[in-house]
Amino acid sequence: MSKLHLINEIETTVKMVAAAEYDPIKLALYLDDLLSNYKIEAKDSEMIKNDNTDYVHMFISSLQIENYSAHTLKNYRYELDRFKNYLNKNLLQATTADIRAYLSVHSHLKTSTIVTKMDILSSFYGWLVKEEELLKNPCLKIKRPKTEKKVREGLTIIELEKVRAACKNARQRALIEVFYSTGCRLDELRKLDIKDIDWQSGSVIVFGKGSKERRVYLSEKAKYYLRKYLKERTDDCPALIVSQRHPIRRLTNEGIQYQIKKIRIAANIEKPLHPHIMRHTFAQLSLDNGMELADLQALMGHEKADTTARYAQISEERKQTAFKRFHAQ
């Protein structure tokens, strides 16, 4: 089509929008749809340079400011690097078809993995829209696949006792008791310092997702094994849980996970054992013992009660007890 024809179409679009109440966003979307029918090339090739690193770096930096965990940032950076290598062009030029094609390449993966990839890309392009680098998020037209809701099952009392008995030293036992007593996430426990513990009240302030502060509590067992572990230490590291090899330093997330894995092998239980399973166990057993959902929600740091309910499976024994207690004959 000629340049004159394009000018006439733009003029018609502007008049149509101007006839109604002026809406700059609506006008921009109209023009974006109109120009999608044309192939536009910049005279200056520098205007469309294939410099994707800056976009990804700025996006990750914005997440850092929002206090996303190092693990999350690592996953976001890895996924965006894979996508930009697949795309092989400027990220701003990605279309819905490009993203669908990228996801289809990974169709052999689990549905939950595909959804995670979609969420990361949608978050990235949503950020570009907010930064006014793009008019529309190309991910919005892609329908999320349905995922099965898994029952988040924690340990039973018997399994918990097997895990406790399998601990080989005070550090391992302290890890298990603090995870179970507080319901902390892995990164929340890793960041704790000795000075954070209020021994008199048996509580500690943790900083969850988005750097949201909440107070959690230590059981008598947790306090006992923490004191025992701290008494054995001869280092001056401020971290609550530290490495055993020199130089003594704060134990990493991977280091904590490795210790939990060793405990699981020694306990010889069928269920998987990792920090989040201990969080499930805290939620499930707390509800089974009569804790109100609102109280559990506050202790776990959830914004919505639905999230807490998903973590806490209601056992058959609890349902039967509730029926006998409250059902009118």
NUSELUM-952262 format. One record per residue (C-alpha): x negated, y, z. Coordinates in nm, 4 decimals, m for minus. Layout:
+----------+----------+----------+
:        X :        Y :        Z :
+----------+----------+----------+
:        X :        Y :        Z :
...
+----------+----------+----------+
***
This chain:
+----------+----------+----------+
:        X :        Y :        Z :
+----------+----------+----------+
:   0.0000 :   0.0000 :   0.0000 :
:  m0.1129 :   0.3536 :  m0.0660 :
:  m0.2212 :   0.6005 :   0.1986 :
:   0.0768 :   0.8207 :   0.1049 :
:   0.3174 :   0.5331 :   0.1700 :
:   0.1640 :   0.4759 :   0.5114 :
:   0.1939 :   0.8468 :   0.5966 :
:   0.5638 :   0.8412 :   0.4961 :
:   0.6289 :   0.5400 :   0.7201 :
:   0.4550 :   0.7044 :   1.0164 :
:   0.6553 :   1.0222 :   0.9586 :
:   0.9800 :   0.8215 :   0.9524 :
:   0.8845 :   0.6403 :   1.2750 :
:   0.8001 :   0.9643 :   1.4540 :
:   1.1305 :   1.1237 :   1.3479 :
:   1.3227 :   0.8168 :   1.4663 :
:   1.1620 :   0.8280 :   1.8099 :
:   1.1928 :   1.2076 :   1.8308 :
:   1.5684 :   1.1837 :   1.7636 :
:   1.6040 :   1.0080 :   2.0958 :
:   1.4493 :   1.1117 :   2.4246 :
:   1.0730 :   1.1295 :   2.3718 :
:   0.8917 :   0.8304 :   2.5118 :
:   0.5155 :   0.8249 :   2.4390 :
:   0.4859 :   0.4552 :   2.5251 :
:   0.7700 :   0.3597 :   2.2938 :
:   0.6182 :   0.5705 :   2.0159 :
:   0.2810 :   0.4039 :   2.0648 :
:   0.4392 :   0.0578 :   2.0441 :
:   0.6331 :   0.1518 :   1.7298 :
:   0.3135 :   0.2732 :   1.5650 :
:   0.1244 :  m0.0341 :   1.6812 :
:   0.3854 :  m0.2623 :   1.5183 :
:   0.3795 :  m0.0526 :   1.2027 :
:   0.0014 :  m0.0548 :   1.1710 :
:  m0.0115 :  m0.4311 :   1.2288 :
:   0.0995 :  m0.4645 :   0.8648 :
:  m0.2175 :  m0.2901 :   0.7489 :
:  m0.5812 :  m0.3849 :   0.7476 :
:  m0.7737 :  m0.0949 :   0.9009 :
:  m1.1490 :  m0.0685 :   0.8707 :
:  m1.3569 :   0.1999 :   1.0365 :
:  m1.5996 :   0.3888 :   0.8118 :
:  m1.8519 :   0.3938 :   1.0912 :
:  m1.9346 :   0.0337 :   1.1777 :
:  m2.0555 :   0.1461 :   1.5200 :
:  m1.6951 :   0.2189 :   1.6136 :
:  m1.6149 :  m0.1523 :   1.6209 :
:  m1.9390 :  m0.2911 :   1.7530 :
:  m1.9191 :  m0.6427 :   1.8878 :
:  m2.0233 :  m0.5454 :   2.2408 :
:  m1.8064 :  m0.7688 :   2.4585 :
:  m2.0432 :  m0.7803 :   2.7553 :
:  m1.9450 :  m0.4306 :   2.8672 :
:  m1.5744 :  m0.5162 :   2.8831 :
:  m1.6314 :  m0.8352 :   3.0803 :
:  m1.8806 :  m0.6661 :   3.3134 :
:  m1.6449 :  m0.3763 :   3.3860 :
:  m1.3550 :  m0.6140 :   3.4479 :
:  m1.5564 :  m0.8290 :   3.6894 :
:  m1.6768 :  m0.5123 :   3.8651 :
:  m1.3154 :  m0.4026 :   3.9150 :
:  m1.2377 :  m0.7391 :   4.0759 :
:  m1.5390 :  m0.7037 :   4.3039 :
:  m1.4008 :  m0.3723 :   4.4275 :
:  m1.0754 :  m0.5547 :   4.5083 :
:  m1.2786 :  m0.8021 :   4.7185 :
:  m1.2232 :  m1.1120 :   4.5085 :
:  m1.4338 :  m1.4024 :   4.6335 :
:  m1.7677 :  m1.4850 :   4.4727 :
:  m1.6235 :  m1.8215 :   4.3651 :
:  m1.3312 :  m1.6544 :   4.1852 :
:  m1.5590 :  m1.4013 :   4.0152 :
:  m1.7847 :  m1.6822 :   3.8961 :
:  m1.4880 :  m1.8679 :   3.7440 :
:  m1.3531 :  m1.5530 :   3.5756 :
:  m1.6912 :  m1.4659 :   3.4249 :
:  m1.7470 :  m1.8229 :   3.3033 :
:  m1.4051 :  m1.8429 :   3.1346 :
:  m1.4336 :  m1.5016 :   2.9684 :
:  m1.7811 :  m1.5867 :   2.8400 :
:  m1.6444 :  m1.9060 :   2.6851 :
:  m1.3570 :  m1.7176 :   2.5230 :
:  m1.5732 :  m1.4410 :   2.3763 :
:  m1.8146 :  m1.7026 :   2.2324 :
:  m1.5204 :  m1.8808 :   2.0731 :
:  m1.3669 :  m1.5569 :   1.9448 :
:  m1.6907 :  m1.4336 :   1.7869 :
:  m1.5564 :  m1.0808 :   1.7456 :
:  m1.4715 :  m0.7797 :   1.9549 :
:  m1.2438 :  m0.8761 :   2.2438 :
:  m1.0181 :  m0.5793 :   2.1664 :
:  m0.9393 :  m0.7371 :   1.8305 :
:  m0.8085 :  m1.0633 :   1.9778 :
:  m0.4547 :  m1.1491 :   1.8699 :
:  m0.1919 :  m1.3737 :   2.0235 :
:  m0.2761 :  m1.6277 :   1.7525 :
:  m0.6442 :  m1.6197 :   1.8551 :
:  m0.5574 :  m1.6950 :   2.2168 :
:  m0.3140 :  m1.9728 :   2.1212 :
:  m0.5835 :  m2.1282 :   1.9033 :
:  m0.8361 :  m2.1097 :   2.1881 :
:  m0.5957 :  m2.2777 :   2.4305 :
:  m0.5104 :  m2.5487 :   2.1773 :
:  m0.8798 :  m2.6386 :   2.1525 :
:  m0.8570 :  m2.7306 :   2.5216 :
:  m0.5195 :  m2.9074 :   2.4975 :
:  m0.6821 :  m3.2319 :   2.6163 :
:  m0.7370 :  m3.0788 :   2.9600 :
:  m0.4928 :  m3.0873 :   3.2509 :
:  m0.1933 :  m2.8551 :   3.2285 :
:  m0.3067 :  m2.6799 :   3.5460 :
:  m0.6436 :  m2.6067 :   3.3812 :
:  m0.4716 :  m2.4588 :   3.0745 :
:  m0.2582 :  m2.2401 :   3.3021 :
:  m0.5712 :  m2.1193 :   3.4833 :
:  m0.7300 :  m2.0233 :   3.1507 :
:  m0.4124 :  m1.8366 :   3.0530 :
:  m0.4002 :  m1.6535 :   3.3846 :
:  m0.7612 :  m1.5375 :   3.3531 :
:  m0.7158 :  m1.4140 :   2.9957 :
:  m0.3848 :  m1.2467 :   3.0792 :
:  m0.5414 :  m1.0755 :   3.3802 :
:  m0.8303 :  m0.9522 :   3.1663 :
:  m0.6101 :  m0.8158 :   2.8872 :
:  m0.3666 :  m0.6697 :   3.1384 :
:  m0.6606 :  m0.4791 :   3.2856 :
:  m0.7589 :  m0.3536 :   2.9378 :
:  m0.4033 :  m0.2216 :   2.8931 :
:  m0.4209 :  m0.0417 :   3.2291 :
:  m0.7557 :   0.1045 :   3.1274 :
:  m0.5880 :   0.2285 :   2.8053 :
:  m0.8240 :   0.0272 :   2.5877 :
:  m0.5272 :  m0.1641 :   2.4419 :
:  m0.1596 :  m0.0925 :   2.3884 :
:  m0.0310 :  m0.4459 :   2.4458 :
:  m0.1442 :  m0.7588 :   2.6241 :
:  m0.1722 :  m1.0301 :   2.3542 :
:  m0.1084 :  m1.2989 :   2.6164 :
:   0.2454 :  m1.1840 :   2.6964 :
:   0.4027 :  m1.3706 :   2.4035 :
:   0.2510 :  m1.7019 :   2.5087 :
:   0.4806 :  m1.9184 :   2.7198 :
:   0.3200 :  m2.0790 :   3.0207 :
:   0.3431 :  m2.4595 :   3.0221 :
:   0.5351 :  m2.6128 :   3.3071 :
:   0.3247 :  m2.7677 :   3.5786 :
:   0.4295 :  m3.0303 :   3.8283 :
:   0.4536 :  m2.9041 :   4.1833 :
:   0.2262 :  m3.1239 :   4.3892 :
:   0.3116 :  m3.2061 :   4.7469 :
:   0.0321 :  m3.0581 :   4.9526 :
:  m0.0259 :  m3.3303 :   5.2068 :
:  m0.2578 :  m3.2838 :   5.5004 :
:  m0.4061 :  m3.5407 :   5.7352 :
:  m0.2011 :  m3.7405 :   5.9807 :
:  m0.2926 :  m3.7369 :   6.3492 :
:  m0.4622 :  m4.0760 :   6.3109 :
:  m0.6621 :  m3.9591 :   6.0088 :
:  m0.7629 :  m3.6413 :   6.1905 :
:  m0.8957 :  m3.8482 :   6.4816 :
:  m1.0958 :  m4.0653 :   6.2389 :
:  m1.2480 :  m3.7497 :   6.0907 :
:  m1.3361 :  m3.6187 :   6.4359 :
:  m1.4971 :  m3.9487 :   6.5325 :
:  m1.7012 :  m3.9526 :   6.2104 :
:  m1.8815 :  m3.6251 :   6.2881 :
:  m2.2526 :  m3.6932 :   6.3436 :
:  m2.3493 :  m3.3701 :   6.5180 :
:  m2.2115 :  m3.0606 :   6.6923 :
:  m2.2226 :  m2.8512 :   6.3758 :
:  m2.0020 :  m3.0953 :   6.1833 :
:  m1.7571 :  m3.1236 :   6.4733 :
:  m1.7463 :  m2.7453 :   6.5122 :
:  m1.6659 :  m2.7088 :   6.1405 :
:  m1.3782 :  m2.9572 :   6.1617 :
:  m1.2323 :  m2.8056 :   6.4786 :
:  m1.2542 :  m2.4452 :   6.3557 :
:  m1.0975 :  m2.5319 :   6.0199 :
:  m0.8164 :  m2.7242 :   6.1887 :
:  m0.7607 :  m2.4717 :   6.4685 :
:  m0.7561 :  m2.1572 :   6.2544 :
:  m0.6328 :  m2.2750 :   5.9140 :
:  m0.9077 :  m2.0601 :   5.7609 :
:  m1.0000 :  m2.0719 :   5.3962 :
:  m1.3534 :  m2.1838 :   5.3107 :
:  m1.4862 :  m1.8362 :   5.2303 :
:  m1.3190 :  m1.6869 :   5.5386 :
:  m1.5048 :  m1.9255 :   5.7686 :
:  m1.8337 :  m1.8824 :   5.5818 :
:  m1.8301 :  m1.5062 :   5.6419 :
:  m1.7782 :  m1.5321 :   6.0187 :
:  m2.0470 :  m1.4060 :   6.2551 :
:  m2.0989 :  m1.5088 :   6.6170 :
:  m2.0052 :  m1.1584 :   6.7330 :
:  m1.6645 :  m1.1907 :   6.5646 :
:  m1.5437 :  m1.4368 :   6.8273 :
:  m1.3504 :  m1.3045 :   7.1244 :
:  m1.4177 :  m1.5850 :   7.3700 :
:  m1.1853 :  m1.4425 :   7.6346 :
:  m0.8758 :  m1.4469 :   7.4132 :
:  m0.9989 :  m1.7380 :   7.2031 :
:  m0.9366 :  m1.5442 :   6.8845 :
:  m1.1272 :  m1.4185 :   6.5835 :
:  m1.0546 :  m1.1633 :   6.3113 :
:  m1.0909 :  m1.2970 :   5.9574 :
:  m1.0677 :  m1.1149 :   5.6263 :
:  m0.8620 :  m1.2999 :   5.3676 :
:  m0.7759 :  m1.2379 :   5.0047 :
:  m0.7853 :  m0.8724 :   4.9096 :
:  m0.9824 :  m0.8074 :   5.2305 :
:  m0.6603 :  m0.8357 :   5.4333 :
:  m0.7295 :  m0.8646 :   5.8033 :
:  m0.5597 :  m1.1147 :   6.0333 :
:  m0.6218 :  m1.2667 :   6.3752 :
:  m0.6492 :  m1.6445 :   6.4118 :
:  m0.7005 :  m1.8551 :   6.7234 :
:  m0.9421 :  m2.1182 :   6.8480 :
:  m0.8199 :  m2.4234 :   7.0355 :
:  m0.9956 :  m2.5384 :   7.3505 :
:  m1.1621 :  m2.8131 :   7.1483 :
:  m1.2792 :  m2.5620 :   6.8874 :
:  m1.4274 :  m2.3369 :   7.1574 :
:  m1.5958 :  m2.6307 :   7.3307 :
:  m1.7700 :  m2.7631 :   7.0189 :
:  m1.8595 :  m2.4154 :   6.8967 :
:  m2.0273 :  m2.3372 :   7.2289 :
:  m2.2052 :  m2.6734 :   7.2183 :
:  m2.3283 :  m2.6055 :   6.8646 :
:  m2.4394 :  m2.2492 :   6.9424 :
:  m2.6199 :  m2.3654 :   7.2574 :
:  m2.8273 :  m2.6073 :   7.0469 :
:  m2.9401 :  m2.3344 :   6.8083 :
:  m3.2707 :  m2.1539 :   6.8577 :
:  m3.2466 :  m1.9110 :   6.5639 :
:  m3.1469 :  m1.5442 :   6.5680 :
:  m2.9240 :  m1.5581 :   6.2573 :
:  m2.5964 :  m1.3695 :   6.3204 :
:  m2.3883 :  m1.6150 :   6.1132 :
:  m2.1532 :  m1.8507 :   6.2951 :
:  m2.2509 :  m2.1541 :   6.0844 :
:  m2.6080 :  m2.1763 :   5.9549 :
:  m2.8348 :  m2.4070 :   5.7598 :
:  m3.0627 :  m2.6474 :   5.9438 :
:  m3.3609 :  m2.6067 :   5.7129 :
:  m3.5925 :  m2.3084 :   5.7242 :
:  m3.5491 :  m2.0304 :   5.6538 :
:  m3.2394 :  m2.0437 :   5.8728 :
:  m2.9593 :  m1.8596 :   5.6966 :
:  m2.5810 :  m1.8475 :   5.6646 :
:  m2.4517 :  m2.1788 :   5.5326 :
:  m2.3137 :  m2.1390 :   5.1802 :
:  m1.9707 :  m2.2525 :   5.0612 :
:  m2.1403 :  m2.5419 :   4.8831 :
:  m2.3285 :  m2.6295 :   5.2012 :
:  m2.0077 :  m2.6392 :   5.4052 :
:  m1.8354 :  m2.8520 :   5.1403 :
:  m2.1296 :  m3.0927 :   5.1418 :
:  m2.1014 :  m3.1391 :   5.5189 :
:  m1.7266 :  m3.2040 :   5.4929 :
:  m1.7940 :  m3.4578 :   5.2162 :
:  m2.0429 :  m3.6411 :   5.4410 :
:  m1.7811 :  m3.6534 :   5.7175 :
:  m1.5228 :  m3.7973 :   5.4783 :
:  m1.7562 :  m4.0758 :   5.3663 :
:  m1.8313 :  m4.1638 :   5.7288 :
:  m1.4605 :  m4.1509 :   5.8248 :
:  m1.3675 :  m4.3863 :   5.5389 :
:  m1.0207 :  m4.2388 :   5.4831 :
:  m0.8324 :  m4.2713 :   5.1549 :
:  m0.7206 :  m3.9088 :   5.1320 :
:  m0.9564 :  m3.6451 :   4.9935 :
:  m1.1200 :  m3.4292 :   5.2575 :
:  m1.2216 :  m3.0714 :   5.1904 :
:  m1.1688 :  m2.7357 :   5.3671 :
:  m0.8310 :  m2.6759 :   5.2054 :
:  m0.7032 :  m3.0149 :   5.3212 :
:  m0.7835 :  m2.9005 :   5.6751 :
:  m0.5769 :  m2.5873 :   5.6014 :
:  m0.2884 :  m2.8096 :   5.4883 :
:  m0.3293 :  m3.0175 :   5.8033 :
:  m0.3129 :  m2.7071 :   6.0226 :
:   0.0096 :  m2.5971 :   5.8513 :
:   0.1789 :  m2.9350 :   5.8436 :
:   0.1045 :  m3.0420 :   6.2003 :
:   0.1883 :  m2.6950 :   6.3356 :
:   0.5339 :  m2.7120 :   6.1773 :
:   0.5814 :  m3.0699 :   6.2950 :
:   0.5140 :  m2.9512 :   6.6493 :
:   0.7818 :  m2.6815 :   6.6261 :
:   0.6011 :  m2.3671 :   6.5073 :
:   0.8309 :  m2.1183 :   6.3338 :
:   0.7669 :  m2.0635 :   5.9631 :
:   0.7261 :  m1.6859 :   6.0127 :
:   0.4563 :  m1.7408 :   6.2766 :
:   0.2724 :  m1.9883 :   6.0543 :
:   0.2971 :  m1.7465 :   5.7633 :
:   0.1228 :  m1.4757 :   5.9661 :
:  m0.1504 :  m1.7119 :   6.0876 :
:  m0.2226 :  m1.8333 :   5.7345 :
:  m0.2206 :  m1.4847 :   5.5838 :
:   0.0520 :  m1.5422 :   5.3255 :
:   0.2566 :  m1.2554 :   5.1854 :
:   0.5531 :  m1.4798 :   5.1029 :
:   0.7144 :  m1.7527 :   5.3122 :
:   0.7529 :  m1.9679 :   4.9974 :
:   0.3758 :  m2.0016 :   4.9802 :
:   0.3579 :  m2.1194 :   5.3398 :
:   0.6366 :  m2.3723 :   5.2831 :
:   0.4441 :  m2.5235 :   4.9905 :
:   0.1412 :  m2.5751 :   5.2150 :
:   0.3439 :  m2.7360 :   5.4878 :
:   0.5125 :  m3.0599 :   5.3932 :
:   0.7942 :  m3.1477 :   5.6311 :
:   0.7448 :  m3.5042 :   5.7468 :
:   1.0212 :  m3.7644 :   5.7538 :
:   0.9842 :  m3.7880 :   6.1311 :
:   1.0419 :  m3.4153 :   6.1713 :
:   1.3474 :  m3.4203 :   5.9440 :
:   1.4937 :  m3.7125 :   6.1366 :
:   1.4324 :  m3.5397 :   6.4711 :
:   1.5919 :  m3.2188 :   6.3422 :
:   1.8957 :  m3.4106 :   6.2174 :
:   1.9492 :  m3.5812 :   6.5517 :
:   1.9025 :  m3.2553 :   6.7399 :
:   2.1178 :  m3.0213 :   6.5332 :
:   2.3727 :  m3.2287 :   6.3400 :
:   2.7227 :  m3.2080 :   6.4806 :
:   2.8840 :  m3.5521 :   6.5002 :
+----------+----------+----------+
***
